[in-house]
Amino acid sequence: MRVEQLGDGEPNLAVVGSIHGDEPCGAHAIEALLEADPDLERPVKLIIANERALDRNVRYTETDLNRVFPGNPDAPAYETQLAHELLHEIRGCTTLSMHSTQSYSQPFAIVDETGPLARTICPHLSIEVLVETGGFVENTLVGYVDVIEVECGLQGSAEATENAAELVEEFLAAAGALSGPIESETNPIPVYQLQRQIPKDPGSSYAVHVENFERVDAGAPYATHDETEMRAEEPFYPVLMSSHGYERQLGYAADRSGTL
Ligand SMILES: [Zn+2]
């Protein structure tokens, strides 16, 4: 884990990149910010989290870091120890954590629930939608600190890196760390709440037939599993859904829960 700081004093703002090692956009955005070394009104801690997985271009080396919070310093798995160290670094910090996906090219944000932090920061981010996990996905970072996770684009793409750099600047401006104009004209952001996982059999092949965040009606076919069509039992909105993103799930089914 690489921990850096810009600005003087004890930071209560943090930016985290590459919790997943095959999502380099966050690390690149942090390196670019360190290189630019802007004048800051508030000190910021910058953390490249899973350097070992980043070096190998894998999601994780032993276990998924974003499924083992709060971690354990005595655990055998590298990422479980790392989760403990990372939480120690960012506890008390308002945090932006950058990810990328295999399922959606446009930036969106993920929070535990839409509270004051999301209401303050998210309208200033270039995001299409906001996803609430509602405590549904266990042991992820959003359950343990004041964090906004952003999915910056498609894994490994140049666009994801550009978006990550832009989202960091917007986050720092919204938090009052970067002076300069804050985007004052904000668009309404649709909010989706995760309801359930859509499981996947790791031994089979899948094709997904629907777009993320676009409503799937009851009875509509949304994927093919080997030769079998999968149809929606009730209407839902697909989130983080792709045929190859996760080993044991196609993605999530969400409801529209409002507008920010
Ligand atoms: Zn990720």
Boltz pocket constraint, residues with backbone or C-beta under 6 A from the ligand:
constraints:
  - pocket:
      binder: B
      contacts: [[A, 19], [A, 20], [A, 23], [A, 98], [A, 99], [A, 100]]
      max_distance: 6.0
